[in-house]
Amino acid sequence: MSKTATAGNKGKSIRSDCSVTLEITDSGGIQIDLQSKVKTLFGDSIIDLCKKELVFFGIKNCKIKIEDSGALDYILTARIEAAIKMCIETDKEFLLEMLPQNKYKTKKDSYRRSRLYLPGNTPKLALNAGIHNADGIILDLEDSVAPSKKFEATILVRNALRSVDFYGAERMVRINQIPKGLNDLKYIVPHNVNLILVPKCESAEQIRLVNEKIDEISKKNKVKNPIYLMPIIESALGIIKAYEIAMASENVVALAIGLEDYTADLGTQRTKEGKESFFARCQVVNAAKAAGIQAIDSVFSDVSDMEALKKNVLESKSLGFDGMGCIHPRQIKVIHEYFAPNEKEIEKAKKIVNAFHVATEKGLGVVSLGSKMIDPPVVKRAQRTIEQAIDAGKLEKTWRKDY
């Protein structure tokens, strides 16, 4: 009895993707029908790769139709694997070699001013996402993926983590809501994900469940690099429990807020003025700062209004947020520019850091600026401001204390 499954996308608007229809048969060997605009140049290599993958999964007899619109190898193999796993039960994974430049790790306090969301089942958007210089790139398995496509998206995201050059951006994945999201982890934990976003988080227990699964998978696959968590607070209950969530584990490095779902939970509309979410945003900032981690604001949904985005960023910064999400690359530059320290902040930070150096060189246990005593957290914040100013190009890398 034959089994048939289709994975991938096709159509006139589809590019850098493919559709794979697989029918497993009782006889006839492997029959491949390849339809591709690049068949003349790459047809033989596409067919060879397809055969190699089918043999890897033990498929001896099948009819497979590939409708290709410029899919790279990692996309093609993901679509074929998804189709196979819709037809047979197997735990095997067909993995291409991981790019050596993708094996880096990030720090607990890495810059997270911007994080660019990319739908996990739309490969064309991920191919060159790293060139936009976002601090983090999120391969999304949750809201941007249709329910019927979530399984194949996990395989595609796994392959993207291995084969797409992120150009040093923090490699992030937003899993599905717990408990469904726990099943996503086996596809991403072994493949050098740096940070996992936990959507609609409402308790420390959910963070515990995620970490238990991460530990189990990490031990099995000998994962060495740290994996950080960014819970996203998107409900009234989540807001009330924000501090509990922020303190749930050492690998929780930031607390984010998602205002679309939060306002829906309140039964109100999200507005540009943001009065309906002011309490929630302040709650998230205070919970994050009390826990010693970063506070990350929601996305700004109007990708065409840069002036409104600038205003939103400045307000976000004034509330104490360290960054925000973006849904289009054009938002990144504005977010970076206006989350960066301004001239007044830089000058104040320079004075504090200079005073710290003077006190250190004189062996003084107390740092003072004029008649004011400066606490260690203030010094640390000033040092961070200097680092941010240098990173934003507002201060020379060669800056030194000026007595």
VOPAGU-2260 file (C-alpha; in pm, 1 decimal, decimal comma):
REM VOPAGU-2260
SITE   aa  ch    i         X         Y         Z
SITE  MET   A    0       0,0       0,0       0,0
SITE  SER   A    1     148,1     334,5    -107,8
SITE  LYS   A    2     186,0     642,2     111,3
SITE  THR   A    3     200,2     998,4     -22,0
SITE  ALA   A    4     307,3    1328,2     136,0
SITE  THR   A    5     393,1    1679,7      19,2
SITE  ALA   A    6     629,0    1926,2     186,5
SITE  GLY   A    7     751,2    2271,5      92,7
SITE  ASN   A    8     604,9    2557,5    -105,9
SITE  LYS   A    9     540,2    2626,0    -472,2
SITE  GLY   A   10     385,2    2897,1    -685,6
SITE  LYS   A   11     480,6    3201,5    -891,9
SITE  SER   A   12     568,5    3408,9    -585,7
SITE  ILE   A   13     785,9    3137,6    -427,7
SITE  ARG   A   14    1164,3    3158,2    -462,7
SITE  SER   A   15    1459,7    2987,0    -296,4
SITE  ASP   A   16    1230,4    2699,0    -202,8
SITE  CYS   A   17    1082,0    2383,9    -347,8
SITE  SER   A   18     784,5    2153,8    -321,4
SITE  VAL   A   19     845,4    1782,1    -275,7
SITE  THR   A   20     572,5    1523,9    -330,6
SITE  LEU   A   21     674,2    1172,7    -228,2
SITE  GLU   A   22     484,8     851,6    -296,7
SITE  ILE   A   23     635,6     537,8    -143,9
SITE  THR   A   24     559,8     236,5    -362,0
SITE  ASP   A   25     605,2    -140,5    -340,0
SITE  SER   A   26     822,6    -168,0    -651,1
SITE  GLY   A   27     973,7      21,8    -942,8
SITE  GLY   A   28    1284,6     161,4    -773,9
SITE  ILE   A   29    1344,4     532,9    -725,2
SITE  GLN   A   30    1173,1     750,2    -986,9
SITE  ILE   A   31    1254,1    1121,8    -973,1
SITE  ASP   A   32    1059,3    1389,4   -1161,3
SITE  LEU   A   33    1256,8    1713,4   -1134,3
SITE  GLN   A   34    1102,8    2038,8   -1254,4
SITE  SER   A   35    1348,5    2324,5   -1216,0
SITE  LYS   A   36    1457,2    2636,4   -1403,0
SITE  VAL   A   37    1816,8    2543,6   -1320,8
SITE  LYS   A   38    1782,2    2182,0   -1427,7
SITE  THR   A   39    2029,3    2224,2   -1714,9
SITE  LEU   A   40    2302,3    2348,5   -1481,5
SITE  PHE   A   41    2227,5    2171,2   -1155,6
SITE  GLY   A   42    1981,1    1895,1   -1238,8
SITE  ASP   A   43    2230,5    1610,4   -1201,2
SITE  SER   A   44    2353,6    1731,4    -861,0
SITE  ILE   A   45    1995,5    1781,4    -734,1
SITE  ILE   A   46    1900,6    1429,9    -842,2
SITE  ASP   A   47    2216,9    1280,8    -690,4
SITE  LEU   A   48    2151,1    1454,8    -357,7
SITE  CYS   A   49    1789,4    1337,2    -362,6
SITE  LYS   A   50    1892,4     976,5    -425,2
SITE  LYS   A   51    2154,0     994,2    -150,2
SITE  GLU   A   52    1895,0    1112,0     101,5
SITE  LEU   A   53    1634,7     853,1      -1,0
SITE  VAL   A   54    1889,7     573,3      34,8
SITE  PHE   A   55    1995,4     715,6     374,5
SITE  PHE   A   56    1636,6     673,4     496,9
SITE  GLY   A   57    1607,9     327,0     345,4
SITE  ILE   A   58    1365,5     424,8      68,0
SITE  LYS   A   59    1412,6     178,1    -219,8
SITE  ASN   A   60    1090,8     225,7    -415,2
SITE  CYS   A   61     917,9     560,2    -462,6
SITE  LYS   A   62     798,5     828,0    -697,2
SITE  ILE   A   63     921,0    1173,3    -602,1
SITE  LYS   A   64     831,1    1499,4    -771,0
SITE  ILE   A   65    1047,4    1804,6    -700,6
SITE  GLU   A   66     920,7    2145,5    -815,5
SITE  ASP   A   67    1221,9    2367,0    -757,9
SITE  SER   A   68    1237,5    2747,6    -748,9
SITE  GLY   A   69    1605,0    2786,8    -661,9
SITE  ALA   A   70    1626,6    2594,6    -334,1
SITE  LEU   A   71    1972,6    2552,8    -184,7
SITE  ASP   A   72    2084,3    2208,3     -70,5
SITE  TYR   A   73    1985,1    2261,3     292,6
SITE  ILE   A   74    1632,7    2360,1     187,1
SITE  LEU   A   75    1597,1    2075,5     -60,7
SITE  THR   A   76    1712,4    1813,9     191,0
SITE  ALA   A   77    1480,9    1959,2     460,1
SITE  ARG   A   78    1178,8    1934,2     231,4
SITE  ILE   A   79    1265,5    1578,7     126,0
SITE  GLU   A   80    1320,1    1472,9     489,2
SITE  ALA   A   81     987,2    1623,8     593,7
SITE  ALA   A   82     804,3    1438,0     317,2
SITE  ILE   A   83     976,4    1111,9     412,9
SITE  LYS   A   84     889,0    1150,7     780,6
SITE  MET   A   85     526,4    1214,3     691,3
SITE  CYS   A   86     527,6     871,4     526,5
SITE  ILE   A   87     742,4     659,8     759,5
SITE  GLU   A   88     844,9     663,4    1125,6
SITE  THR   A   89    1216,2     723,4    1175,1
SITE  ASP   A   90    1443,4     910,4    1417,6
SITE  LYS   A   91    1724,1     939,7    1164,1
SITE  GLU   A   92    1832,4    1288,0    1049,7
SITE  PHE   A   93    1996,2    1374,3     719,3
SITE  LEU   A   94    2244,2    1644,4     819,5
SITE  LEU   A   95    2470,5    1849,3     596,4
SITE  GLU   A   96    2802,7    1968,6     736,9
SITE  MET   A   97    2767,6    2269,9     968,2
SITE  LEU   A   98    2938,5    2586,4     847,4
SITE  PRO   A   99    3251,0    2633,8    1062,1
SITE  GLN   A  100    3168,6    3004,0    1113,4
SITE  ASN   A  101    2838,9    2902,5    1280,4
SITE  LYS   A  102    2998,1    2738,2    1582,4
SITE  TYR   A  103    3043,6    3055,2    1789,5
SITE  LYS   A  104    2891,0    3118,1    2130,5
SITE  THR   A  105    2749,4    3439,9    2273,4
SITE  LYS   A  106    2758,8    3603,1    2615,8
SITE  LYS   A  107    2493,5    3644,7    2881,1
SITE  ASP   A  108    2514,2    4022,5    2844,2
SITE  SER   A  109    2552,2    4035,1    2464,2
SITE  TYR   A  110    2391,9    4335,1    2294,7
SITE  ARG   A  111    2027,9    4261,3    2218,3
SITE  ARG   A  112    1914,4    4599,2    2090,6
SITE  SER   A  113    1755,0    4443,4    1784,2
SITE  ARG   A  114    1622,2    4098,3    1707,0
SITE  LEU   A  115    1493,1    4031,6    1356,5
SITE  TYR   A  116    1202,2    3788,2    1325,4
SITE  LEU   A  117    1205,5    3553,4    1025,4
SITE  PRO   A  118     925,0    3302,3     954,3
SITE  GLY   A  119    1073,4    2957,7    1001,1
SITE  ASN   A  120     904,7    2811,9     694,2
SITE  THR   A  121    1002,5    3089,2     449,9
SITE  PRO   A  122    1366,2    3020,0     357,1
SITE  LYS   A  123    1412,2    3310,8     114,7
SITE  LEU   A  124    1406,4    3555,7     406,9
SITE  ALA   A  125    1679,7    3376,5     600,7
SITE  LEU   A  126    1940,9    3337,4     327,1
SITE  ASN   A  127    2101,7    3681,7     363,2
SITE  ALA   A  128    1948,4    3801,3     690,5
SITE  GLY   A  129    2288,4    3828,2     858,2
SITE  ILE   A  130    2404,0    4112,0     634,7
SITE  HIS   A  131    2153,6    4350,0     796,0
SITE  ASN   A  132    2358,3    4356,0    1120,3
SITE  ALA   A  133    2081,0    4281,6    1367,0
SITE  ASP   A  134    2210,3    4182,1    1709,0
SITE  GLY   A  135    1997,9    3868,1    1689,8
SITE  ILE   A  136    1823,3    3673,2    1414,4
SITE  ILE   A  137    1513,2    3478,9    1517,8
SITE  LEU   A  138    1403,7    3176,6    1318,2
SITE  ASP   A  139    1040,6    3159,7    1422,8
SITE  LEU   A  140     846,4    2837,8    1473,9
SITE  GLU   A  141     546,6    2995,9    1641,6
SITE  ASP   A  142     299,6    3259,0    1518,4
SITE  SER   A  143     447,7    3312,8    1170,7
SITE  VAL   A  144     416,5    2944,3    1076,1
SITE  ALA   A  145      82,3    2791,1     977,2
SITE  PRO   A  146     -19,8    2498,2    1200,4
SITE  SER   A  147      -7,7    2255,5     906,7
SITE  LYS   A  148     350,8    2360,9     828,9
SITE  LYS   A  149     503,3    2353,6    1176,8
SITE  PHE   A  150     653,4    2004,8    1150,5
SITE  GLU   A  151     842,3    2073,3     829,2
SITE  ALA   A  152     943,8    2416,2     961,7
SITE  THR   A  153    1132,6    2251,0    1249,8
SITE  ILE   A  154    1343,1    2053,8    1000,8
SITE  LEU   A  155    1404,5    2360,7     786,2
SITE  VAL   A  156    1506,2    2569,9    1089,0
SITE  ARG   A  157    1740,5    2292,1    1203,9
SITE  ASN   A  158    1908,6    2293,8     862,8
SITE  ALA   A  159    1923,1    2674,8     856,9
SITE  LEU   A  160    2109,3    2676,3    1189,9
SITE  ARG   A  161    2370,3    2453,4    1027,0
SITE  SER   A  162    2392,3    2604,7     679,7
SITE  VAL   A  163    2302,2    2976,1     686,8
SITE  ASP   A  164    2574,6    3229,4     764,5
SITE  PHE   A  165    2445,6    3453,0    1046,8
SITE  TYR   A  166    2748,1    3685,8    1020,3
SITE  GLY   A  167    2800,7    3681,7    1395,5
SITE  ALA   A  168    2441,7    3768,9    1495,0
SITE  GLU   A  169    2307,4    3584,5    1795,8
SITE  ARG   A  170    2137,1    3272,6    1661,4
SITE  MET   A  171    1786,1    3264,1    1807,2
SITE  VAL   A  172    1481,7    3039,9    1766,4
SITE  ARG   A  173    1132,1    3110,5    1895,3
SITE  ILE   A  174     976,7    2777,9    1982,4
SITE  ASN   A  175     605,1    2710,9    2012,4
SITE  GLN   A  176     413,7    2770,1    2333,7
SITE  ILE   A  177     483,9    2522,0    2612,7
SITE  PRO   A  178     417,8    2228,3    2621,4
SITE  LYS   A  179     418,8    2192,6    2238,9
SITE  GLY   A  180     743,8    2387,7    2218,7
SITE  LEU   A  181     928,0    2119,2    2415,5
SITE  ASN   A  182     906,7    1898,6    2106,1
SITE  ASP   A  183    1081,6    2168,4    1899,6
SITE  LEU   A  184    1394,1    2155,9    2114,6
SITE  LYS   A  185    1534,7    1832,4    1971,3
SITE  TYR   A  186    1557,1    2003,2    1632,4
SITE  ILE   A  187    1750,7    2306,6    1753,9
SITE  VAL   A  188    1948,3    2234,0    2073,0
SITE  PRO   A  189    2213,1    2011,9    1905,5
SITE  HIS   A  190    2277,5    2265,2    1627,3
SITE  ASN   A  191    2439,3    2555,1    1811,5
SITE  VAL   A  192    2141,7    2774,1    1880,6
SITE  ASN   A  193    2255,2    3058,9    2108,2
SITE  LEU   A  194    1921,8    3168,1    2251,9
SITE  ILE   A  195    1569,9    3027,7    2267,0
SITE  LEU   A  196    1265,1    3250,8    2297,6
SITE  VAL   A  197     986,1    3102,9    2509,9
SITE  PRO   A  198     654,6    3257,7    2397,2
SITE  LYS   A  199     351,9    3331,6    2614,3
SITE  CYS   A  200     546,3    3243,2    2926,5
SITE  GLU   A  201     338,0    3253,1    3242,9
SITE  SER   A  202     540,5    3076,6    3509,9
SITE  ALA   A  203     883,5    2971,7    3631,3
SITE  GLU   A  204     764,4    2612,4    3590,3
SITE  GLN   A  205     759,9    2655,3    3214,2
SITE  ILE   A  206    1123,1    2768,3    3222,6
SITE  ARG   A  207    1210,7    2466,1    3435,8
SITE  LEU   A  208    1048,6    2233,1    3182,3
SITE  VAL   A  209    1239,7    2394,4    2896,3
SITE  ASN   A  210    1571,7    2366,1    3079,1
SITE  GLU   A  211    1511,8    2003,1    3175,0
SITE  LYS   A  212    1457,5    1920,3    2809,0
SITE  ILE   A  213    1760,2    2125,4    2701,4
SITE  ASP   A  214    1979,6    1944,6    2955,6
SITE  GLU   A  215    1854,0    1604,5    2842,2
SITE  ILE   A  216    1920,9    1680,9    2473,6
SITE  SER   A  217    2252,3    1853,0    2547,2
SITE  LYS   A  218    2388,9    1552,2    2736,2
SITE  LYS   A  219    2280,7    1314,9    2463,5
SITE  ASN   A  220    2440,7    1524,8    2190,0
SITE  LYS   A  221    2740,9    1655,6    2389,8
SITE  VAL   A  222    2640,8    2019,2    2347,0
SITE  LYS   A  223    2902,5    2243,5    2508,2
SITE  ASN   A  224    2807,6    2602,5    2426,3
SITE  PRO   A  225    2561,6    2773,0    2664,3
SITE  ILE   A  226    2199,9    2811,8    2553,9
SITE  TYR   A  227    2025,6    3120,3    2687,6
SITE  LEU   A  228    1653,0    3182,9    2732,4
SITE  MET   A  229    1440,1    3488,0    2662,0
SITE  PRO   A  230    1086,1    3438,9    2797,2
SITE  ILE   A  231     825,0    3652,9    2621,8
SITE  ILE   A  232     553,2    3793,1    2849,4
SITE  GLU   A  233     228,1    3813,2    2653,8
SITE  SER   A  234     -58,3    3788,8    2902,2
SITE  ALA   A  235    -195,0    3951,1    3215,9
SITE  LEU   A  236     -86,5    3647,9    3420,1
SITE  GLY   A  237     260,8    3663,9    3270,6
SITE  ILE   A  238     292,1    4029,6    3369,9
SITE  ILE   A  239     196,3    3950,8    3729,3
SITE  LYS   A  240     455,2    3671,3    3739,2
SITE  ALA   A  241     728,3    3857,1    3549,4
SITE  TYR   A  242     980,5    3864,2    3834,1
SITE  GLU   A  243     926,3    3495,5    3912,6
SITE  ILE   A  244     996,9    3416,3    3546,9
SITE  ALA   A  245    1300,3    3644,7    3530,3
SITE  MET   A  246    1452,1    3469,9    3832,9
SITE  ALA   A  247    1362,3    3116,6    3719,2
SITE  SER   A  248    1710,9    3020,6    3599,4
SITE  GLU   A  249    2066,1    3148,4    3549,0
SITE  ASN   A  250    2032,8    3109,3    3172,7
SITE  VAL   A  251    1739,9    3351,7    3154,4
SITE  VAL   A  252    1924,3    3653,2    3011,7
SITE  ALA   A  253    1638,9    3880,0    2905,2
SITE  LEU   A  254    1269,4    3933,2    2956,0
SITE  ALA   A  255    1066,4    4042,1    2652,6
SITE  ILE   A  256     712,9    4167,5    2618,4
SITE  GLY   A  257     474,3    4087,7    2333,7
SITE  LEU   A  258     211,8    4358,1    2314,4
SITE  GLU   A  259     -13,5    4219,0    2041,7
SITE  ASP   A  260    -110,6    3915,7    2248,4
SITE  TYR   A  261    -102,3    4110,7    2575,0
SITE  THR   A  262    -355,1    4368,6    2458,1
SITE  ALA   A  263    -569,8    4090,7    2311,9
SITE  ASP   A  264    -563,5    3921,1    2653,5
SITE  LEU   A  265    -680,5    4246,0    2811,0
SITE  GLY   A  266    -956,3    4275,4    2552,9
SITE  THR   A  267    -830,3    4610,0    2427,3
SITE  GLN   A  268    -660,8    4750,7    2116,8
SITE  ARG   A  269    -293,2    4834,0    2085,9
SITE  THR   A  270    -240,7    5202,6    2009,6
SITE  LYS   A  271      61,0    5410,5    1905,8
SITE  GLU   A  272      33,7    5608,6    2230,2
SITE  GLY   A  273      62,6    5285,6    2429,5
SITE  LYS   A  274    -135,7    5394,8    2734,9
SITE  GLU   A  275    -300,4    5052,4    2751,3
SITE  SER   A  276      38,9    4879,6    2790,2
SITE  PHE   A  277     228,0    5132,1    3004,4
SITE  PHE   A  278     182,4    4934,4    3326,2
SITE  ALA   A  279     285,7    4607,4    3162,4
SITE  ARG   A  280     598,4    4753,7    3003,9
SITE  CYS   A  281     705,0    4909,1    3333,9
SITE  GLN   A  282     639,1    4579,4    3512,0
SITE  VAL   A  283     860,9    4388,9    3268,2
SITE  VAL   A  284    1140,7    4646,3    3295,4
SITE  ASN   A  285    1131,7    4643,0    3675,1
SITE  ALA   A  286    1120,3    4263,8    3692,9
SITE  ALA   A  287    1413,8    4232,8    3452,0
SITE  LYS   A  288    1627,2    4494,8    3625,7
SITE  ALA   A  289    1552,6    4349,0    3968,7
SITE  ALA   A  290    1673,8    4013,4    3836,0
SITE  GLY   A  291    1983,8    4170,7    3677,6
SITE  ILE   A  292    1890,5    4085,8    3319,4
SITE  GLN   A  293    1793,0    4275,4    3004,8
SITE  ALA   A  294    1447,0    4411,5    2928,8
SITE  ILE   A  295    1335,7    4382,6    2566,3
SITE  ASP   A  296    1039,9    4573,1    2423,0
SITE  SER   A  297     782,4    4447,3    2173,4
SITE  VAL   A  298     802,1    4484,1    1795,5
SITE  PHE   A  299     682,6    4801,7    1622,7
SITE  SER   A  300     440,9    4685,2    1356,1
SITE  ASP   A  301     436,8    4982,4    1113,6
SITE  VAL   A  302     743,0    4908,3     898,5
SITE  SER   A  303     693,7    5216,5     678,6
SITE  ASP   A  304     686,8    5486,6     949,5
SITE  MET   A  305    1046,6    5545,5    1058,8
SITE  GLU   A  306     964,5    5865,7    1246,7
SITE  ALA   A  307     705,7    5685,2    1458,0
SITE  LEU   A  308     958,2    5404,6    1514,5
SITE  LYS   A  309    1216,8    5658,9    1632,1
SITE  LYS   A  310     965,7    5803,5    1879,5
SITE  ASN   A  311     878,4    5453,7    2000,0
SITE  VAL   A  312    1245,3    5362,0    2048,8
SITE  LEU   A  313    1318,0    5677,8    2248,9
SITE  GLU   A  314    1015,5    5612,5    2471,0
SITE  SER   A  315    1118,4    5249,4    2511,8
SITE  LYS   A  316    1469,4    5353,5    2611,8
SITE  SER   A  317    1333,4    5609,2    2858,3
SITE  LEU   A  318    1133,2    5334,7    3029,9
SITE  GLY   A  319    1448,0    5127,4    3075,9
SITE  PHE   A  320    1430,1    4879,2    2787,1
SITE  ASP   A  321    1757,8    4762,0    2633,9
SITE  GLY   A  322    1624,1    4668,8    2290,9
SITE  MET   A  323    1320,6    4568,7    2088,2
SITE  GLY   A  324    1208,0    4332,1    1817,6
SITE  CYS   A  325    1188,6    4407,5    1446,4
SITE  ILE   A  326     986,1    4258,7    1167,2
SITE  HIS   A  327    1172,1    4426,1     878,8
SITE  PRO   A  328    1545,7    4488,0     821,1
SITE  ARG   A  329    1488,0    4860,0     758,8
SITE  GLN   A  330    1396,3    4900,1    1127,6
SITE  ILE   A  331    1736,6    4783,5    1252,6
SITE  LYS   A  332    1932,3    5100,8    1177,4
SITE  VAL   A  333    1680,1    5324,8    1355,3
SITE  ILE   A  334    1665,7    5095,0    1657,3
SITE  HIS   A  335    2044,6    5084,3    1689,2
SITE  GLU   A  336    2083,8    5458,7    1644,0
SITE  TYR   A  337    1832,1    5564,4    1905,8
SITE  PHE   A  338    1899,3    5294,2    2163,0
SITE  ALA   A  339    2262,0    5409,8    2150,7
SITE  PRO   A  340    2369,9    5665,5    2414,1
SITE  ASN   A  341    2322,2    6030,1    2323,7
SITE  GLU   A  342    2594,2    6295,6    2362,5
SITE  LYS   A  343    2484,2    6396,9    2712,7
SITE  GLU   A  344    2483,0    6034,2    2831,8
SITE  ILE   A  345    2825,7    5972,1    2681,7
SITE  GLU   A  346    2983,8    6274,9    2846,2
SITE  LYS   A  347    2840,2    6181,2    3185,0
SITE  ALA   A  348    2963,8    5823,4    3145,2
SITE  LYS   A  349    3312,8    5942,8    3052,3
SITE  LYS   A  350    3332,9    6151,5    3369,1
SITE  ILE   A  351    3221,6    5859,4    3585,7
SITE  VAL   A  352    3465,0    5617,3    3422,7
SITE  ASN   A  353    3747,6    5870,3    3454,8
SITE  ALA   A  354    3666,3    5914,0    3823,6
SITE  PHE   A  355    3670,2    5537,6    3864,8
SITE  HIS   A  356    4016,7    5515,0    3706,4
SITE  VAL   A  357    4147,6    5794,8    3927,9
SITE  ALA   A  358    4016,7    5622,8    4241,1
SITE  THR   A  359    4158,8    5288,3    4129,9
SITE  GLU   A  360    4505,8    5426,5    4055,7
SITE  LYS   A  361    4513,1    5607,1    4390,8
SITE  GLY   A  362    4404,0    5293,5    4572,4
SITE  LEU   A  363    4086,4    5456,1    4699,0
SITE  GLY   A  364    3795,2    5236,1    4799,5
SITE  VAL   A  365    3539,6    5503,4    4716,2
SITE  VAL   A  366    3469,6    5664,2    4378,8
SITE  SER   A  367    3354,4    6024,2    4382,3
SITE  LEU   A  368    3263,3    6279,6    4119,0
SITE  GLY   A  369    3276,0    6627,7    4262,5
SITE  SER   A  370    3089,1    6606,2    4590,6
SITE  LYS   A  371    2888,7    6299,5    4491,4
SITE  MET   A  372    2976,4    5940,8    4580,7
SITE  ILE   A  373    2939,8    5692,1    4296,4
SITE  ASP   A  374    2814,1    5340,5    4366,5
SITE  PRO   A  375    2960,3    5037,0    4181,9
SITE  PRO   A  376    2637,6    4976,1    3980,3
SITE  VAL   A  377    2659,1    5333,9    3850,2
SITE  VAL   A  378    3019,7    5278,6    3742,2
SITE  LYS   A  379    2925,0    4954,1    3571,0
SITE  ARG   A  380    2639,8    5125,9    3388,0
SITE  ALA   A  381    2874,8    5405,1    3276,9
SITE  GLN   A  382    3124,3    5150,7    3146,0
SITE  ARG   A  383    2844,0    4984,5    2954,8
SITE  THR   A  384    2742,6    5322,5    2809,7
SITE  ILE   A  385    3098,8    5374,5    2685,7
SITE  GLU   A  386    3097,8    5031,0    2522,6
SITE  GLN   A  387    2764,4    5105,3    2355,0
SITE  ALA   A  388    2887,5    5443,7    2231,9
SITE  ILE   A  389    3196,2    5284,9    2079,0
SITE  ASP   A  390    2987,2    5010,7    1920,1
SITE  ALA   A  391    2751,4    5272,2    1773,1
SITE  GLY   A  392    3043,4    5471,6    1631,2
SITE  LYS   A  393    2974,9    5768,7    1859,5
SITE  LEU   A  394    3305,8    5733,0    2042,4
SITE  GLU   A  395    3647,9    5634,6    1912,1
SITE  LYS   A  396    3766,8    5284,1    1993,2
SITE  THR   A  397    4089,9    5442,0    2113,4
SITE  TRP   A  398    3908,7    5648,8    2377,9
SITE  ARG   A  399    4100,0    5662,7    2702,2
SITE  LYS   A  400    4040,7    5840,6    3030,2
SITE  ASP   A  401    4112,4    6211,5    3007,6
SITE  TYR   A  402    4214,0    6350,4    3343,7
